[in-house]
Amino acid sequence: ALAATGLALAACGGGNSNHNGANTTASVDVGKAFRDIKTDEDNHVTFLKTALGASARPAPTFDTTLGVFNPTTQAQFYALADALENTGTGAYTYAAQFLVSNPAVLVAGASIGLVEGRHAGFLNAITGRPLLTDPTPGQNDMNDPTNPVAGGNFSMEVPQPPSVVVARATPFLGGAFSLNGGPPPPNDTFGGLSGAALVTAVLNYALLLEYLEKTFYDLNVPKFFPLT
């Protein structure tokens, strides 16, 4: 799930009513939803570390003094979270093709990717966007038929390769960012690896993204939605 440049810090629009008009986001416990998202991302890190065992990458060090980790308004927080979740959804969609040799791992990865999609749909709704969209036009915007990746198909998630994901993560990776001995983000073919080495590389890539999401939400959910 990772931040887009461009509109990442743009002010968000108002909430949308749901499909039958019976409720609006005013009746949704947004704080609880974000606490659920935080718990999900924490659990994703735990799951991936357990699945990888001794092969799990160490936690990277992010420079949490950067402004991108410290939104000052709720609107900025929503926009950054929206960018994170939409990027994560596309990242898992792309990575799935490299897990087909291991159906159990493929199902686990798809399950996490679908959770990211639930998060993204919620965030798209509360920021006034269509449910299937993305905050950075031209990168993953299903409403833009000129997008060569989307190809004018308005009902499918756009796969985002590591090169796109890393470019969008760049605002989070400045300052004192360190991999702490873990592998760098892969190229779009995961180095041509195969078998168990490929599965390990894909899961460690996912773990890097989940560490970033975990750090962002662990910092900001208690700040914007403290338990009282």
C-alpha positions in Angstrom: 0.0 0.0 0.0 2.5 3.5 -0.7 2.1 7.2 -1.1 1.7 8.8 -4.5 3.4 12.0 -5.4 1.3 14.8 -6.8 -2.0 14.7 -5.0 -0.8 12.8 -1.9 -1.1 16.0 0.2 -4.1 17.5 -1.5 -7.1 18.4 0.6 -9.8 15.7 0.4 -13.4 16.1 -0.7 -16.5 15.5 1.4 -17.9 12.1 2.2 -20.2 10.2 -0.2 -23.4 8.5 0.6 -23.5 4.8 0.2 -25.1 3.0 -2.8 -28.7 3.2 -1.4 -28.4 6.6 0.1 -29.4 5.4 3.6 -26.2 6.4 5.3 -23.4 8.9 5.0 -19.9 8.8 6.3 -21.2 11.0 9.2 -22.8 7.8 10.6 -19.6 5.7 10.2 -17.2 5.3 13.1 -14.2 6.5 11.1 -11.9 6.2 14.1 -12.8 2.6 14.5 -12.2 1.9 10.8 -8.8 3.4 11.0 -7.9 1.5 14.1 -9.0 -1.6 12.2 -6.8 -0.7 9.3 -3.9 -0.1 11.7 -4.5 -3.6 13.2 -4.6 -5.2 9.8 -1.3 -3.7 8.7 0.3 -4.7 12.0 -1.0 -8.3 11.5 0.2 -8.4 7.9 3.8 -7.7 9.1 3.4 -10.5 11.7 2.0 -12.9 9.2 4.7 -12.3 6.6 7.5 -12.5 9.1 6.2 -15.8 10.4 5.7 -17.2 6.9 9.3 -16.2 5.9 10.9 -17.4 9.2 14.6 -17.0 9.2 14.4 -15.5 5.6 12.4 -12.5 6.8 14.0 -9.2 6.1 14.8 -7.0 9.1 12.6 -4.0 9.7 13.9 -1.0 7.8 14.4 2.3 9.4 12.3 5.1 8.1 12.9 8.8 8.8 9.8 9.5 10.7 10.7 13.2 11.0 9.8 13.6 7.4 6.6 15.6 6.7 5.0 12.7 4.9 5.0 10.7 8.1 3.6 13.7 10.0 0.4 15.0 8.3 -0.9 18.0 10.3 -4.6 17.8 9.3 -7.1 15.0 9.0 -7.4 15.8 5.3 -3.7 15.2 4.7 -3.8 12.0 6.7 -6.8 10.7 4.6 -5.0 11.6 1.4 -1.8 9.9 2.4 -3.6 6.8 3.6 -5.6 6.7 0.4 -2.4 6.8 -1.6 -0.8 4.0 0.5 -3.8 1.7 0.2 -4.3 2.2 -3.6 -0.7 1.5 -4.2 -0.6 -1.6 -2.1 -3.6 -3.0 -3.9 -1.9 -2.6 -7.2 1.4 -4.0 -5.9 -0.2 -7.2 -4.7 -2.1 -7.6 -7.9 1.1 -7.4 -9.9 3.0 -9.7 -7.6 0.4 -12.5 -7.8 1.8 -13.7 -11.1 5.1 -14.6 -9.5 3.4 -16.8 -6.9 1.5 -19.2 -9.2 4.0 -22.0 -8.5 2.9 -22.1 -4.9 -0.9 -22.0 -4.6 -0.9 -21.8 -0.8 1.3 -18.7 -0.9 -0.7 -17.3 -3.8 -3.9 -17.5 -1.8 -2.3 -15.9 1.2 -0.9 -13.0 -0.9 -4.3 -12.6 -2.6 -6.0 -12.5 0.8 -3.8 -9.7 2.0 -4.2 -7.9 -1.4 -8.0 -8.1 -1.0 -7.8 -6.5 2.5 -5.7 -3.7 1.0 -8.5 -3.3 -1.6 -11.1 -3.0 1.2 -9.1 -0.3 2.8 -8.6 1.5 -0.5 -12.4 1.4 -1.3 -13.2 2.8 2.2 -10.6 5.6 1.8 -11.7 6.4 -1.7 -15.3 6.8 -0.5 -14.5 9.0 2.5 -12.3 11.3 0.3 -15.1 11.7 -2.3 -13.6 9.6 -5.1 -15.1 6.7 -7.0 -14.5 3.4 -5.2 -12.3 2.1 -8.0 -9.8 4.9 -8.6 -6.5 6.2 -7.6 -5.3 9.6 -6.3 -2.6 10.0 -8.9 -4.0 10.5 -12.4 -2.2 8.6 -15.1 -0.7 6.0 -12.8 -3.6 3.9 -11.8 -6.7 5.9 -12.7 -9.4 3.5 -14.0 -11.4 6.5 -15.2 -8.7 7.6 -17.6 -9.1 5.5 -20.8 -5.8 7.0 -22.1 -3.9 5.1 -19.4 -2.1 2.4 -21.3 -2.1 0.1 -18.4 -5.8 0.5 -17.7 -6.6 0.1 -21.4 -10.0 1.6 -20.8 -11.1 -1.3 -18.6 -13.1 0.4 -15.8 -13.8 -2.6 -13.6 -10.4 -4.2 -12.8 -7.5 -3.2 -10.5 -4.4 -2.0 -12.4 -1.3 -4.1 -11.5 1.6 -1.8 -10.3 5.1 -3.2 -10.8 7.8 -2.5 -8.3 9.3 0.3 -10.4 6.0 2.2 -10.1 5.5 1.3 -6.4 9.0 2.4 -5.5 8.6 5.7 -7.4 5.5 6.4 -5.5 7.2 5.5 -2.2 10.0 7.9 -2.8 8.6 10.6 -0.4 8.8 8.1 2.4 12.2 6.8 1.6 14.2 10.0 2.0 16.1 11.2 5.1 17.6 8.5 7.2 15.9 5.5 5.4 17.9 2.3 5.8 17.3 -1.2 4.7 19.2 -2.5 7.7 20.7 -5.3 5.7 17.5 -6.4 4.0 17.2 -6.8 0.3 16.5 -3.7 -1.8 13.2 -3.4 -3.7 13.2 -5.8 -6.6 13.1 -5.0 -10.3 9.9 -5.7 -12.2 10.9 -9.3 -13.0 12.1 -10.1 -9.5 15.6 -10.7 -10.8 14.5 -13.6 -13.0 14.4 -15.8 -9.8 12.4 -19.1 -9.7 11.1 -21.6 -7.2 11.5 -21.0 -3.5 13.9 -18.1 -4.1 11.3 -16.2 -6.1 8.6 -16.8 -3.4 11.0 -15.5 -0.7 11.8 -12.4 -2.8 8.1 -11.6 -3.4 7.2 -12.0 0.3 10.1 -9.9 1.4 9.0 -7.2 -1.1 5.5 -7.4 0.4 7.0 -7.2 3.9 8.9 -4.0 3.0 5.6 -2.4 1.9 3.8 -3.6 5.0 6.5 -2.2 7.3 6.0 1.1 5.7 2.2 1.0 6.2 2.6 -0.2 9.7 5.0 2.7 10.6 2.6 5.3 9.0 -0.5 4.0 10.8 1.2 3.4 14.1 2.3 7.0 14.2 -0.9 8.6 13.0 -3.9 6.6 14.0 -3.4 7.3 17.7 -2.8 11.0 16.9 -5.9 11.5 14.9 -8.2 9.0 16.5 -7.1 8.5 20.1 -9.0 6.1 22.3 -10.9 8.0 25.0 
